[in-house]
Amino acid sequence: MRQIKIGNTNFTASAIAFGIMRMNQLKVANAVTALETAHDCGINYIDSSDIYGHGKSEEIFGEALAQSSLKRDDFYIQSKTGIYENEALDYKTTRYDFSKKHIIAAVDGILSRMKIDYLDSLLLHRPDALMDPAEIAAAFDQLQQEGKVRHFGVSNFNPMQVELLQAGLSQKLLINQLQVSVMHTGPIDFNIHTNMTDARSIDHDRGILDYSRLRHMTVQAWSPFQYGQIEGNFIGNPKFPEVNDALQKIADQKGVSKNAIAAAWILRHPAIDQVIIGTMTPAHIVDSAKGADIRLTAQEWYDIYLAAGNDLP
């Protein structure tokens, strides 16, 4: 599988990452199969969060890794923290928490559940309106000095939030995880509709993709097969016949699935380095992973973009 560099480092990883959000739904034996299938496809990057399955996903991952034929060093393992779930309120999210105490405790919990000694990277999951860069810096320094986290990044941050946080850190923020898919193109639309007054010309993200290129931050696309705000899967969805027809046409030409073409479409954008797939079905893992090694032509990319309901000014 095609490899990419993480941030401006010499660390390389697969262009497709394996997200374990849904691993809590599997028995350990099935999780072993999913992990080994991903690895057989060339995927060497794991993405998690301490809230996935309220921690259960990481527990299943830890058991599966221990029972599999794989080793800790076969994967670059990443997790996220900062979303506080109130267990007394049925795990309702009641705040974001970037306090040093919460970050340190969260990492200890992640490592325990995943049965590993360190994380390759830790991301702050969603922006905390009350974040104190100095307190986050103290947490990051401690985690790095103790050997518990090697690298750091963010998820769903805009450029000014990254700049604010980066100014107080001794580590370089390497990663920003953003929702991007054929049917979730906001960060792309406004660049095409520059100097226009239509809805697609509105910049909701403060130029996050261009900023990431300038700062050499790895952009990871989450929910690559979802539409809207995680409203559902658009692949094979009868609500979206045009885009499915466009994907199928190119998939047939290249001998792969629509999932692979949807992943390749994301990776064709010069600002987006990785796609995080979340399927736990081995056949779907194999299908989607093939997208890493397909490079669409410019016309194929625009054909899909237009079939998704977008327009050109």
N, C-alpha and C positions, 0 to 999 in steps of 0.2 A: 504494500500500500504506500501511496505517496506520503512522504514525511514533510512536516513543516517545522519551523523554528518557533520556540516559545518566546515571545517578546523579542528583545534584542540580545538574547543569550545564544549559546551554542547548543542548548538542549533541544533535541528534536523529538517529535511525537507524530502519531498518525493523524491524518487530516480528518478522519472520522473518530469521534470519541464515543464511549459507551456510557450512557447515563443510567444510573441504577434507581431512579425514582420509584419505579414500579416493582422493584425486586422484592418488596415486602409481600407481594402477592404470590410468590413462588415458594415451593418446598425447596429445601437446600439442594437436593439432587438435581432439580430442574435449574436452579441457579448455577450449579456447577456446569451444566451443559451450556447455558447461555454464556458464561464467562469463557469457557474453552472454545466455543464457536466464535466469539468475538476475537479472541486471540488468534485463532486459526485464520481469520480473515485479515490479520495484520493490524488489528486495533490494539494499541498499547496504552490507551489513555482512559482512565475511569473518572467520571464526574458524579459527585454526590452532594448531599446537603444534610445537615443534622436534623432537618424537619421531614425528610422523605420517609413516609410511613411512620411518622413520629419516632424516628430512630430505628424502626424495625428493618428498613432496607439495608442499613449499614450492618446490622446484626447478621442478617442473612448473607450479605456479601462476605463478612468475616468468616463465617462458617464455610461458605462455598469455596473461598480461596484456600482455606486450610485443607479442605477435602479434595481439592482439584489436583491436577498434575502440574499446576502453575506455581510460581514463586512470587514473593512480594516484588522483586526487582523486575518482573516481567511487565509491570505496569507503572505508569506515571499516575499516581492517585491524588485526586483533588476533591476537596469538600468545601462547603460553604456554611456560613453561620451569620447570625444577626437578626433573624426573625424569631421573635419570642412567642411560643405557643403556650397558652395557659391550660394546663392539664385539667384544672378544676372546672374550666368552661368548655370541656370537650375539645381541647386543643385549639380553641379559637385564637387567632393572632390578635393580640391586644397591644403590641408595640414592637418597634425595632430596637435592638439593644447592642450598641457598639462599645459598651463599657469594657474596661480592661478585665474586670471580674468575669463578665459573661463570656468574652472571647476566650480567655484562658480555660475556663471551665468547659466551654463547648468543645474545644480542641481535645481536652482530656477525654471527654465523652466519646468523641468521634474515634479517637485512637483505640479506646477500649472496645467499642462496638465492632470496629473493623479488624481488630486483632493485629494491628500494625504498630510500629514504633515511631513513625513519622509520616507527615503528609508532604507530598512534593509541592503542592500549592494549596493555599487557603484563600477563598474569596469572601468578601463581605457581600451578603446576599442581595439586599436592597438598601437604598440610601436611608440613613437614619437622620431625621431632621435635627436631632439633638447631638449629632456626632461631634466629638472633641478630638481633633487630629492628634493632639499631644497624648491623650489617653490611649488611642489606637496605636500610636507609635510605641508607647511603653509595652503594650501587649505584644506587638509584632517583634520587638527587640527581645523580649523574654522568650517567646516561642522559638525564635531563631537561635538564640544563645543556648537554649536547652536542647536543641536538635529536634524539636517536634514539628517544625514547619520550615521548609527550605525556601519557598517563594510565595509571593502574595499578589493578589489582584482584587478585582471588584466585579460586581454583577449588576446590570441595569443602572449604572451611573452615567450622568451626563458629563461633558468635558470640564465644566467648572468645578463640579464635585470631585472629579479626579485630580484636578490641579490643586484644589484646597487640601485634599488629603495628602497628595504627593509632597507638598511643600513641607510637611511635618515629619516625613518618613526618612529613614536612612536606607530603606530598601526601595528598589524600583518596582512600581506596580506594572506587572507584565501582561495582565489579562483583563478583558472586560467581556462579560457574558451578556448577550443581547438576544431578544426575540426577533428572529428573521426567518421568513419562509416565502415561498412563491405567493402565498396569500396574506402575508404580513410584511408589506414593503415600505412602510412609512419612512424609515431612515434613508431609503433610496429615492423615493418619489420626489422629495422636495429639491434634490439636486438636479433632477431632470426638468422640474418646473420652475427653475430659477427665473426671477424677474416676471413671474406671473402672479395672478390674484385669485386663482382657483384654490379649492380645498387642498389639493396635493402640493401646493407651493408652500404650505405651512411647515415650518421646521419645529417639530415637537421635541427633537433630541439634541438641538444645538450643534448640529454638524458632527455627530459622534463618529461616523465612519471616516470622514476626512481627518478628524482629529486623531483617531486611532492610528491611521497611516503615518501621520506626522510624528507621533510619539512612539511608533514601533510597538504598539500594544497588540497582542493577539486577540482578535475578536472571535468568540465562540458563539455560534448560532444555536439557541435552544428552541424546542418545539418546531423543528423544521418541516413537519407535515401537518401542522395545525393552522386553522384560520381564525381571524379575530383575536380576541384575548383568550386564547386556549378554549375556543368554543367547540372544537371538534376537528376530526381528521378530514382534510379535503381530498386525499387520495381515494379514488373510487367513489366519492360522494356524489350522488345524482344531482345535488344542488349546484354543482360546478362542472357541467358537461364540457364547456369550452376548454378549460385548462386541463382537464383530464384527457381530452382528445389530443391536445397539443403535446402533453407529456407522453402519451401512448405512442404517438407517431414517431417521436424521436427515440423512445425506448425500443420500438420495433426495429428501427434502423441500426441501433447499436447493440441489440441483443441483450438488453437488461430490463429491469423493472421500472415502473414509473417512480418508485421511491428513489432509485438510484439517480434518475434524471433530476428529480426535485432536489436531491442533495448536491448534485453536480451544478445545478443552477445557482445555488447559494455560493458554492465555492468558486464559481466563475467571477464573482465580484472581487476586485483586487484588495478590498479592505477586510474580507472575511476569510479567516484561516482554517477554522474547524467547524464541523457540524456535529452536534451531540444527538445521537439517536437514542431513543428510550424504549424501543421494543424489546420484549423478553422472549420473543418467538425466534428460534434459531434460523428458520428459513428467511424471515424478514431481516434479521441481522445480516445474513449473507447477501441478500438483495441490496440492501441500503449501502453496505460497505463498498460495493462496486462503484458507487458514485464518486469516490475519491480519485479514481484514475480515469475519469471521463472529463475531457475538456470540451465544453460546448463552443460552437462558433458564436460570434457576436450576433449573427442573425437568429440562430436558435435561441439564444438568451432573450433577445427582444421579442421573438415570437411567443415564447412562454409568458413573458411579462405582460404582453398585450392580451393574451388569452385569459389571463387572470383578472381581467376587467380594468386594467390600467390604460392610460392613453398617453400620447406624446403631444406636446404643445406645438 
